[in-house]
């Protein structure tokens, strides 16, 4: 169970921001994925979300999802109109996913925080835009020698996985900048 959790953490980070050197390519690091500015130098805006939503082609919009960190979800939830009314009301029906502008969102802990120049939100059809290749087999090495003086046995696990942006036009990144 510990191996699975640690592999999941490492893979999540690599799929978001990996540099393709000994790890998957992150969708935030691919220069072919288009970006949309929020319209503000230090925060996200409702207009920026709308612009990001409509920046991808209609063919990808029907399967598109938002990806953002938990604190960014909070910031989106707190967006208000000129009268102080919240712009986003999450669904409360059982079995109906919460949405932003009608598209579901996925909380990804590896997405950057909101800051000037950061990319805290991505939107798109990840099934078509990003490919993950996962080798099911995990190599396990039992090492009874390294920790022998403390009476412990060390286990080393290795797993091969890859990821790459395949269709950049299916994805869009929301960048915090004016």
DRENFIMAR-455694 format. One line per 3 residues: their letters; for each residue x, y, z of N, C-alpha, C, O. Coordinates in steps of 0.02 Angstrom, whole numbers, padded with zeros to 5 digits, always signed. Last residue first. Example, Ala and Ser with C-alpha at 12.3 -4.5 7.8 and 13.67 -1.06 7.14 Angstrom:
BEGIN
sa	+00642:-00112:+00354:+00684:-00053:+00357:+00645:+00002:+00394:+00670:+00057:+00402 | +00660:-00284:+00390:+00615:-00225:+00390:+00660:-00165:+00390:+00712:-00166:+00423
END
This chain:
BEGIN
xxx	-00090:+01996:-00817:-00134:+02044:-00849:-00127:+02041:-00924:-00161:+02079:-00960 | -00092:+01828:-00753:-00057:+01887:-00778:-00107:+01932:-00813:-00160:+01910:-00835 | -00094:+01667:-00727:-00108:+01728:-00688:-00063:+01784:-00713:-00004:+01787:-00697
xxx	-00160:+01565:-00854:-00101:+01596:-00824:-00119:+01660:-00788:-00156:+01702:-00814 | -00228:+01415:-00890:-00247:+01482:-00868:-00189:+01510:-00829:-00170:+01484:-00777 | -00210:+01314:-01033:-00185:+01333:-00967:-00206:+01404:-00952:-00202:+01448:-00994
xxx	-00290:+01183:-01121:-00279:+01255:-01113:-00258:+01269:-01042:-00285:+01239:-00995 | -00302:+01053:-01245:-00288:+01076:-01177:-00277:+01151:-01177:-00256:+01180:-01228 | -00311:+01017:-01375:-00365:+00993:-01331:-00358:+01019:-01260:-00402:+01008:-01219
xxx	-00196:+01056:-01438:-00256:+01098:-01447:-00314:+01077:-01404:-00363:+01114:-01398 | -00102:+00954:-01412:-00101:+01016:-01373:-00163:+01059:-01381:-00181:+01095:-01334 | -00104:+00798:-01402:-00145:+00843:-01441:-00150:+00909:-01403:-00198:+00919:-01366
xxx	-00012:+00740:-01315:-00019:+00713:-01383:-00057:+00760:-01429:-00043:+00763:-01489 | +00101:+00755:-01188:+00047:+00791:-01222:+00045:+00765:-01294:+00095:+00769:-01329 | +00139:+00607:-01097:+00157:+00657:-01146:+00095:+00690:-01174:+00043:+00659:-01183
xxx	+00216:+00488:-00989:+00161:+00533:-01004:+00184:+00586:-01052:+00241:+00609:-01049 | +00253:+00328:-00916:+00268:+00385:-00959:+00206:+00426:-00971:+00150:+00401:-00963 | +00332:+00217:-00802:+00272:+00251:-00825:+00294:+00310:-00868:+00348:+00338:-00858
xxx	+00387:+00082:-00708:+00398:+00122:-00768:+00332:+00151:-00791:+00282:+00116:-00800 | +00449:+00060:-00544:+00392:+00056:-00590:+00406:+00102:-00649:+00434:+00156:-00640 | +00521:-00020:-00406:+00531:+00019:-00467:+00473:+00006:-00514:+00451:-00050:-00524
xxx	+00569:-00028:-00235:+00520:-00041:-00288:+00533:+00005:-00347:+00555:+00062:-00338 | +00658:-00104:-00112:+00662:-00052:-00163:+00615:-00072:-00220:+00621:-00126:-00248 | +00665:-00131:+00060:+00634:-00151:-00003:+00637:-00092:-00051:+00620:-00035:-00032
xxx	+00770:-00184:+00192:+00750:-00130:+00147:+00721:-00160:+00082:+00748:-00208:+00054 | +00751:-00239:+00353:+00760:-00260:+00284:+00732:-00205:+00240:+00676:-00181:+00250 | +00835:-00212:+00509:+00782:-00198:+00461:+00801:-00225:+00392:+00860:-00233:+00376
xxx	+00934:-00214:+00603:+00886:-00268:+00604:+00828:-00259:+00555:+00777:-00293:+00560 | +01036:-00127:+00594:+00978:-00105:+00634:+00923:-00158:+00636:+00870:-00147:+00666 | +01126:-00191:+00512:+01146:-00176:+00581:+01089:-00153:+00625:+01093:-00158:+00686
xxx	+01059:-00197:+00387:+01068:-00258:+00428:+01087:-00243:+00501:+01066:-00278:+00546 | +01028:-00111:+00286:+01003:-00095:+00353:+01013:-00152:+00403:+00979:-00155:+00454 | +01092:-00177:+00176:+01102:-00106:+00190:+01083:-00087:+00261:+01120:-00049:+00293
xxx	+01046:-00315:+00168:+01114:-00298:+00190:+01122:-00225:+00212:+01155:-00212:+00262 | +00928:-00357:+00110:+00936:-00371:+00182:+01003:-00345:+00210:+01016:-00354:+00269 | +00826:-00300:-00002:+00895:-00285:+00016:+00904:-00297:+00091:+00890:-00252:+00131
xxx	+00731:-00348:-00136:+00738:-00356:-00063:+00812:-00348:-00047:+00854:-00384:-00073 | +00647:-00262:-00259:+00712:-00288:-00239:+00715:-00290:-00163:+00702:-00240:-00129 | +00526:-00269:-00383:+00538:-00264:-00312:+00604:-00298:-00295:+00617:-00355:-00315
xxx	+00441:-00189:-00512:+00501:-00228:-00493:+00514:-00216:-00420:+00514:-00159:-00396 | +00279:-00203:-00570:+00322:-00168:-00523:+00380:-00215:-00505:+00370:-00272:-00485 | +00185:-00195:-00719:+00230:-00232:-00676:+00273:-00186:-00632:+00299:-00135:-00656
xxx	+00118:-00105:-00804:+00084:-00131:-00745:+00133:-00162:-00695:+00124:-00156:-00635 | +00166:+00042:-00867:+00185:-00028:-00866:+00161:-00057:-00800:+00183:-00036:-00747 | +00072:+00161:-00944:+00088:+00133:-00879:+00106:+00059:-00886:+00064:+00019:-00908
xxx	+00061:+00310:-01020:+00080:+00241:-01034:+00105:+00212:-00968:+00154:+00237:-00940 | -00051:+00435:-01057:-00013:+00403:-01003:-00002:+00331:-01022:-00049:+00294:-01039 | -00074:+00579:-01152:-00069:+00506:-01153:-00025:+00483:-01095:+00031:+00507:-01085
xxx	-00187:+00709:-01178:-00129:+00686:-01139:-00130:+00610:-01136:-00181:+00580:-01119 | -00299:+00739:-01257:-00242:+00783:-01259:-00179:+00756:-01225:-00124:+00778:-01241 | -00400:+00648:-01235:-00374:+00655:-01303:-00309:+00694:-01305:-00268:+00685:-01350
xxx	-00418:+00658:-01100:-00417:+00592:-01130:-00388:+00594:-01200:-00354:+00547:-01222 | -00426:+00793:-01072:-00364:+00759:-01057:-00361:+00688:-01086:-00307:+00661:-01097 | -00487:+00923:-01134:-00505:+00853:-01142:-00440:+00813:-01133:-00403:+00801:-01181
xxx	-00469:+01060:-01015:-00467:+01026:-01079:-00490:+00954:-01076:-00509:+00928:-01024 | -00375:+01170:-00916:-00441:+01149:-00939:-00433:+01113:-01006:-00394:+01135:-01048 | -00292:+01221:-00767:-00289:+01194:-00836:-00359:+01169:-00852:-00397:+01148:-00808
xxx	-00226:+01340:-00657:-00285:+01307:-00684:-00270:+01281:-00754:-00240:+01316:-00794 | -00111:+01408:-00618:-00147:+01369:-00568:-00206:+01329:-00594:-00233:+01287:-00558 | +00028:+01456:-00663:-00024:+01422:-00703:-00066:+01379:-00658:-00059:+01317:-00659
xxx	+00100:+01618:-00620:+00087:+01546:-00610:+00032:+01522:-00657:-00005:+01561:-00685 | +00114:+01756:-00627:+00151:+01715:-00675:+00140:+01640:-00669:+00167:+01602:-00709 | +00075:+01776:-00459:+00092:+01810:-00521:+00135:+01765:-00565:+00187:+01739:-00543
xxx	-00023:+01637:-00402:+00030:+01686:-00392:+00044:+01718:-00460:+00026:+01690:-00512 | -00102:+01500:-00336:-00114:+01564:-00371:-00059:+01613:-00352:-00050:+01629:-00293 | +00000:+01351:-00347:-00043:+01398:-00311:-00051:+01462:-00353:-00013:+01474:-00399
xxx	+00001:+01217:-00470:+00031:+01273:-00433:-00022:+01315:-00398:-00081:+01315:-00416 | -00052:+01048:-00442:-00059:+01110:-00480:-00031:+01168:-00438:-00038:+01167:-00377 | -00049:+00939:-00360:+00014:+00960:-00390:+00008:+01022:-00433:+00059:+01047:-00459
xxx	-00177:+00903:-00324:-00135:+00935:-00274:-00070:+00962:-00303:-00038:+01005:-00272 | -00317:+00928:-00410:-00250:+00901:-00419:-00203:+00938:-00373:-00190:+00997:-00382 | -00484:+00897:-00426:-00435:+00926:-00380:-00368:+00890:-00391:-00364:+00829:-00381
xxx	-00573:+00928:-00569:-00535:+00877:-00533:-00485:+00913:-00489:-00447:+00956:-00513 | -00738:+00974:-00624:-00669:+00989:-00606:-00639:+00931:-00567:-00675:+00892:-00536 | -00851:+00981:-00767:-00829:+00955:-00702:-00756:+00976:-00688:-00719:+00993:-00733
xxx	-00931:+01126:-00834:-00883:+01072:-00844:-00859:+01047:-00776:-00847:+01088:-00731 | -01010:+01236:-00805:-01042:+01177:-00834:-00995:+01119:-00847:-01018:+01066:-00869 | -00928:+01326:-00739:-00953:+01343:-00805:-00981:+01282:-00842:-00976:+01278:-00903
xxx	-00883:+01193:-00647:-00866:+01263:-00656:-00883:+01279:-00728:-00855:+01250:-00774 | -00972:+01074:-00544:-00946:+01098:-00608:-00926:+01172:-00601:-00948:+01207:-00556 | -00991:+00921:-00457:-00985:+00993:-00456:-00953:+01015:-00521:-00911:+00980:-00549
xxx	-01093:+00784:-00518:-01028:+00815:-00501:-01032:+00891:-00498:-01072:+00922:-00534 | -01220:+00702:-00437:-01208:+00751:-00489:-01142:+00786:-00472:-01135:+00815:-00418 | -01241:+00620:-00329:-01224:+00588:-00392:-01211:+00637:-00449:-01193:+00616:-00503
xxx	-01355:+00729:-00252:-01315:+00668:-00246:-01303:+00638:-00315:-01349:+00633:-00356 | -01342:+00905:-00272:-01378:+00843:-00285:-01331:+00783:-00281:-01274:+00787:-00303 | -01277:+01021:-00264:-01286:+00986:-00200:-01325:+00920:-00210:-01338:+00885:-00161
xxx	-01149:+01109:-00355:-01209:+01068:-00351:-01215:+01033:-00285:-01164:+01017:-00253 | -01088:+01273:-00313:-01078:+01202:-00326:-01143:+01164:-00317:-01187:+01182:-00277 | -01100:+01420:-00390:-01136:+01383:-00339:-01127:+01309:-00354:-01155:+01283:-00402
xxx	-01015:+01566:-00425:-01015:+01493:-00431:-01052:+01462:-00373:-01038:+01476:-00315 | -01020:+01700:-00395:-01031:+01679:-00465:-01040:+01604:-00472:-01069:+01581:-00521 | -01102:+01782:-00259:-01055:+01731:-00283:-01073:+01711:-00354:-01131:+01705:-00372
xxx	-01125:+01957:-00258:-01155:+01890:-00261:-01104:+01841:-00289:-01067:+01856:-00335 | -01084:+02089:-00262:-01063:+02048:-00205:-01092:+01978:-00204:-01085:+01943:-00154 | -01113:+02155:-00376:-01161:+02163:-00320:-01142:+02121:-00259:-01180:+02118:-00211
xxx	-01018:+02116:-00469:-01017:+02184:-00445:-01063:+02198:-00386:-01054:+02246:-00350 | -00986:+01945:-00413:-01002:+01995:-00463:-01000:+02065:-00431:-00982:+02072:-00373 | -00847:+01848:-00349:-00912:+01881:-00342:-00922:+01930:-00399:-00875:+01954:-00430
xxx	-00763:+01699:-00301:-00772:+01752:-00351:-00842:+01780:-00346:-00891:+01743:-00340 | -00750:+01591:-00217:-00759:+01657:-00186:-00766:+01714:-00237:-00774:+01772:-00217 | -00723:+01482:-00297:-00787:+01483:-00260:-00802:+01552:-00232:-00860:+01570:-00223
xxx	-00594:+01513:-00333:-00647:+01514:-00384:-00714:+01519:-00350:-00758:+01556:-00372 | -00531:+01491:-00210:-00529:+01558:-00240:-00583:+01565:-00294:-00614:+01618:-00300 | -00554:+01354:-00193:-00581:+01402:-00144:-00584:+01472:-00174:-00633:+01508:-00165
xxx	-00479:+01306:-00298:-00551:+01293:-00297:-00585:+01343:-00250:-00638:+01370:-00265 | -00356:+01342:-00248:-00380:+01375:-00308:-00455:+01365:-00315:-00491:+01410:-00336 | -00342:+01253:-00144:-00346:+01324:-00128:-00370:+01365:-00189:-00402:+01417:-00180
xxx	-00336:+01130:-00219:-00390:+01144:-00172:-00397:+01218:-00155:-00453:+01244:-00153 | -00291:+01154:-00393:-00277:+01134:-00324:-00335:+01157:-00278:-00376:+01198:-00298 | -00366:+01092:-00545:-00343:+01145:-00502:-00333:+01119:-00431:-00362:+01068:-00412
xxx	-00435:+01067:-00700:-00389:+01039:-00651:-00361:+01097:-00611:-00334:+01145:-00639 | -00589:+01037:-00783:-00544:+01085:-00752:-00498:+01047:-00705:-00519:+00999:-00673 | -00621:+00945:-00933:-00624:+00953:-00860:-00574:+01006:-00839:-00524:+01018:-00873
xxx	-00713:+00901:-01081:-00662:+00939:-01046:-00676:+00942:-00971:-00733:+00941:-00948 | -00798:+00845:-01171:-00764:+00799:-01124:-00713:+00835:-01081:-00673:+00802:-01047 | -00844:+00955:-01243:-00894:+00910:-01214:-00863:+00861:-01164:-00897:+00837:-01119
xxx	-00731:+01020:-01295:-00766:+01049:-01238:-00814:+01000:-01205:-00824:+01003:-01144 | -00682:+00969:-01412:-00650:+00947:-01349:-00689:+00970:-01288:-00681:+00941:-01234 | -00759:+01028:-01509:-00752:+00955:-01510:-00722:+00929:-01445:-00735:+00872:-01426
xxx	-00741:+01165:-01491:-00804:+01133:-01468:-00798:+01057:-01465:-00829:+01026:-01422 | -00575:+01208:-01438:-00625:+01194:-01489:-00684:+01156:-01460:-00678:+01120:-01410 | -00540:+01326:-01306:-00530:+01261:-01339:-00587:+01249:-01388:-00642:+01277:-01380
xxx	-00582:+01446:-01256:-00522:+01447:-01297:-00509:+01379:-01331:-00472:+01376:-01380 | -00686:+01447:-01166:-00703:+01453:-01237:-00643:+01452:-01283:-00651:+01457:-01344 | -00616:+01435:-01044:-00668:+01387:-01062:-00681:+01388:-01137:-00687:+01335:-01168
xxx	-00538:+01551:-01043:-00506:+01486:-01046:-00555:+01433:-01070:-00538:+01390:-01111 | -00640:+01648:-01031:-00595:+01648:-01089:-00560:+01581:-01098:-00554:+01557:-01154 | -00691:+01611:-00905:-00734:+01608:-00964:-00691:+01606:-01027:-00705:+01567:-01073
xxx	-00578:+01638:-00825:-00606:+01570:-00829:-00649:+01561:-00891:-00645:+01511:-00925 | -00566:+01776:-00845:-00512:+01732:-00865:-00535:+01660:-00871:-00514:+01624:-00917 | -00684:+01821:-00786:-00674:+01830:-00858:-00619:+01785:-00885:-00624:+01758:-00940
xxx	-00657:+01790:-00652:-00712:+01757:-00687:-00705:+01762:-00762:-00717:+01714:-00798 | -00482:+01771:-00617:-00542:+01811:-00626:-00595:+01770:-00661:-00580:+01720:-00694 | -00345:+01753:-00501:-00388:+01728:-00555:-00450:+01772:-00559:-00469:+01805:-00510
xxx	-00210:+01872:-00471:-00266:+01828:-00452:-00304:+01803:-00513:-00296:+01829:-00568 | -00112:+01962:-00513:-00099:+01920:-00455:-00155:+01872:-00435:-00148:+01835:-00386 | -00147:+02035:-00628:-00077:+02018:-00617:-00066:+01968:-00560:-00014:+01934:-00560
xxx	-00280:+01984:-00734:-00259:+02016:-00672:-00188:+01992:-00656:-00172:+01934:-00669 | -00310:+01907:-00840:-00329:+01977:-00845:-00310:+02017:-00783:-00323:+02077:-00779 | -00270:+01778:-00855:-00328:+01791:-00812:-00353:+01862:-00820:-00412:+01876:-00806
xxx	-00228:+01718:-01018:-00213:+01759:-00960:-00278:+01773:-00921:-00332:+01778:-00949 | -00207:+01557:-01080:-00253:+01614:-01077:-00237:+01653:-01013:-00234:+01623:-00959 | -00106:+01457:-01188:-00120:+01488:-01123:-00169:+01545:-01132:-00172:+01577:-01184
xxx	-00084:+01295:-01268:-00100:+01366:-01266:-00115:+01391:-01196:-00135:+01353:-01152 | +00050:+01187:-01281:-00015:+01196:-01250:-00028:+01271:-01242:+00014:+01307:-01214 | +00181:+01189:-01321:+00130:+01191:-01373:+00059:+01199:-01345:+00013:+01215:-01383
xxx	+00265:+01173:-01213:+00259:+01241:-01240:+00206:+01245:-01295:+00187:+01301:-01314 | +00233:+01086:-01069:+00234:+01080:-01142:+00219:+01148:-01172:+00167:+01178:-01160 | +00215:+01098:-00935:+00281:+01115:-00961:+00285:+01110:-01037:+00336:+01129:-01066
xxx	+00089:+01054:-00902:+00104:+01125:-00891:+00170:+01146:-00922:+00181:+01205:-00934 | +00094:+00919:-00926:+00055:+00959:-00972:+00065:+01033:-00961:+00052:+01073:-01007 | +00258:+00845:-00915:+00200:+00875:-00884:+00161:+00917:-00934:+00190:+00948:-00978
xxx	+00323:+00694:-00969:+00316:+00764:-00985:+00253:+00791:-00952:+00199:+00761:-00960 | +00395:+00578:-00848:+00347:+00599:-00899:+00349:+00674:-00911:+00373:+00713:-00870 | +00576:+00564:-00830:+00508:+00564:-00803:+00460:+00586:-00858:+00482:+00611:-00910
xxx	+00699:+00583:-00886:+00692:+00529:-00839:+00624:+00525:-00805:+00614:+00488:-00757 | +00642:+00725:-00931:+00709:+00698:-00920:+00704:+00645:-00866:+00706:+00661:-00806 | +00518:+00785:-00938:+00535:+00735:-00990:+00606:+00707:-00983:+00627:+00669:-01026
xxx	+00478:+00862:-00830:+00519:+00894:-00881:+00543:+00846:-00936:+00584:+00865:-00977 | +00315:+00877:-00750:+00376:+00840:-00769:+00412:+00872:-00827:+00381:+00904:-00869 | +00196:+00929:-00699:+00253:+00973:-00711:+00318:+00938:-00728:+00372:+00968:-00720
xxx	+00093:+00828:-00708:+00077:+00900:-00708:+00137:+00941:-00729:+00131:+00984:-00773 | +00156:+00706:-00706:+00105:+00718:-00758:+00088:+00792:-00763:+00070:+00816:-00817 | +00237:+00719:-00591:+00268:+00715:-00657:+00217:+00730:-00713:+00235:+00763:-00761
xxx	+00142:+00720:-00487:+00187:+00777:-00496:+00216:+00777:-00566:+00219:+00830:-00599 | +00086:+00592:-00506:+00045:+00652:-00510:+00087:+00714:-00522:+00070:+00756:-00564 | +00198:+00508:-00482:+00167:+00511:-00548:+00125:+00574:-00557:+00128:+00606:-00609
xxx	+00220:+00530:-00345:+00272:+00546:-00394:+00243:+00552:-00464:+00263:+00597:-00502 | +00097:+00483:-00291:+00120:+00552:-00279:+00171:+00572:-00331:+00166:+00627:-00360 | +00097:+00348:-00335:+00044:+00395:-00355:+00064:+00467:-00346:+00049:+00509:-00389
xxx	+00207:+00296:-00269:+00207:+00298:-00342:+00155:+00348:-00366:+00168:+00386:-00413 | +00159:+00307:-00137:+00218:+00345:-00157:+00224:+00350:-00233:+00245:+00401:-00260 | +00049:+00218:-00141:+00040:+00289:-00124:+00099:+00331:-00148:+00089:+00385:-00176
xxx	+00112:+00097:-00174:+00060:+00126:-00218:+00051:+00200:-00205:+00045:+00239:-00251 | +00194:+00077:-00062:+00223:+00085:-00129:+00173:+00119:-00175:+00191:+00165:-00212 | +00098:+00061:+00038:+00144:+00118:+00041:+00176:+00131:-00027:+00183:+00188:-00048
x	+00041:-00059:+00000:+00000:+00000:+00000:+00044:+00063:+00000:+00029:+00112:-00034
END
